[in-house]
Amino acid sequence: MKSVRIRTLESTDAEALLTFEWNNREWFERHIDARDAAFYSVQGVTEHITAYLSDYAAGIWHPCVIVDSGGTIVGRANLKDIDTSRRSAEVGYRIAQSACGQGLATQAVKHLVQEAKLRWNLNQLVANVYAANIGSAKVLKRCGFLIEHTSGQEGTDQKYRFGLSI
């Protein structure tokens, strides 16, 4: 496993995040919903970061980046839809294609579980994964998540919902 640091997204991450997202756009779109084309500009990513940091300040989102020893963003991990009254949130992550298979997704999910427990006092996490995204399903299972139910149509639109009580 490569040495990485997982930290909260910062307003100064715009150019590095744009590079990460642009370089991995095709890869991500094979596994998750595509972003709007307007996202792929410094302005688009800056607006994205501003919105995420606003939601972080409001306590409904915890956006993180995964940075390698050279300072390059190699992944993202988020707690979203944080609901402190229900003590729940959704987990999401994306890893650069060049960094896959190195344990970074597992490390990121474990980090989110710790943040959920220690920072946000949550006790329930969920994650949604397309059926074709076998790697993400394996990561979630490795981190203790269990399949709760299946939704969508047969084939590529089918999703699995995973849950974890913490």
N, C-alpha and C positions, 0 to 999 in steps of 0.2 A: 504494500500500500504506500502510495506517495505521501510525503509530508505536506499537509494542507492545513489551512486555518479557515474556520467557519466563523464569519462575523456578520453583524447587522449591515445591511445595505446602507451606503452613504451617498449624499448628494454629489460627491466628487467622483462617483463611479460611472458617470454617463458614458464616456468614451470607451472605457474598458468593457462595460456591459454591452454596448453596441457592437463592439468587435466580437465578443463571445456569442451574442445572439445571431449576428450576421453570419459568422463562420459556421454556425451549427444549425442554421435555419432549415435546410433541407432535411437534415437528420431528425430534428425535433418534429417536423411536420409529418414524419412517418409514424410517429408515436403519440402525438397529442394534437389538439386543435391548433390550426395556423393562427398566427397573429395578423392583425390588420397591416397592410403595406405601409401605412403612415408611421407605424412604430419604428421602422428601420431607418431612422435618421437621428442625429444628435438631439434635435428638438423633440422628436417622438420619445426617445428613451429618457430624456430629461423630464418630460411631462409624466412618464410612467413612474420614474423614481419619486418625483414630487408627490404623486398620488399615493404611492405605497408608503412613503414616510409620513404622510398625513394620516393614513389609516393606522400606521404603527403608533403614532402619537395618540390617536383616539382609542387604542387598545383593541383594534379589531383585526390586525394583520401584523405578522412578524416576518419581515423579509430579510433573508440572509444570502450572502454570496460565499462561495467556496473558492479560496485563493491559494494557488500553489506557491512554492518557495520563491519563485521569481516574481510574484505579485500579479500573475495572470489569473483572471477569473476562469475557472474550469467547471463551475457549476453554480446552481442556485438551489435554495431550499426555503420553503415558506410555511408558516402556519397562517391559514386564512380563515375568514369567517369565525374569528375567535368570539366565543359567547361565554362570558364569565358567569352569567347567571345559570346557564346549563352546564358550564365547565367543560366545553367541548370546542374543537376546531378541526379544520381539514388540513391535511398534510399534502404538500406538493413539492416536487423537485425535478430538476433537469440537469443532466451531466453532459459535458462536451463529449462528442463522439470519440475524440482522441484520448479521453480519460476514462472511458468505460472499461469495466472489467478489472478495476483496481481497488474496489471496495469503497469508492467515494460515496456512492448512493447510500450504502448501508451506514457509513459514518454520518452522512447528512441526516438520515432518518433518525438515528440514535441521538444526534444533537437536538433535533426538533422535539423528540420525546422528552429529553431533559429540560429543554426550555419550557415546554408545555407544563411539566410538573413543577419545576422550581420557580420560574418567572411568572407564569400565568395561573398556577394552581388549578390546572385542568385535570380531568380524570377520564376523558374520552376523546380519542382521535379517530378520524376516518380518512380514507383515501380512495379515489376513484381511478381505475386503470382500464384502458381498453383491452379487450381479450387478446389482441395480437401483441401486446406489450408484455411479453413473458418475463423479460428481465426485471421490470418494475414489480411484477407480482412476486417474483422470487425474493426481491429485496424486502418487500413488506412482510412476507412470511418469515423471513430470516429475523426480522425485528419484532416478531410476535403478533403481527396483525393476522386476523382471521377473516375469511370471506364471509360477508354478511348476506349479500344477495347479488343477483345478476339483473341488469337492466338493458334496455335497448333491443335492437333486432339481432338476429343471427348474423354472424360474420364480423366484419371489421368495425361495425358500430356498437357491438356488444360491449358493455362495461361491467366490471366487477367492482363492488363496493367492499372495501376492507375496513375492519374496525379493530381498535385496540383500547382496552380498559387499562388505565395506568393508576 
